[in-house]
Amino acid sequence: MKFASSLLATVALAGLVTVWDAPLSFVNPSLVQASAQETKQNMKDVTGLTTQQKIDMLTKSKGKFGSGDQLRRYFFGDLEPIAVQPGGAGMVVNLYNKANDITISYCATYGVIVALKKGKITAFAPNEVK
């Protein structure tokens, strides 16, 4: 008898935990989605930095040797090349990060970030990518 009641209590508790989120998402689905987005935005990865901290670090190190290494470490696999334009030591590649809506101009010759802006930018001003 004790086994049956403890089994029933365990099943009831597991069921309660499983369906706890269902009423919340049924009543207001945007609340659950907004909460998930906020958590993702403030989440730190293996570097221990939030996305905004990474962008701030890249902005500070713009034009310095090693900034290209930072870029690869922070946004590995998340950058999409959208344009090539004259600048840097010949040509620079404009890389777009869709998750953060940011475009980064990168000089591959020296491995340096030369420009960084919010939005999808196919061509920076010539004086920005010199």
LINPEBEL-V942980 format. One record per helix or strand. SS is the DSSP state (H for helix, E for strand). FROM is the first residue (numbers start at 1). LEN is the number of residues. If there is no record, write none. Layout:
ss,from,len
SS,FROM,LEN
SS,FROM,LEN
This chain:
ss,from,len
H,2,26
H,29,14
H,51,10
H,67,8
E,80,8
E,90,8
E,102,6
E,112,7
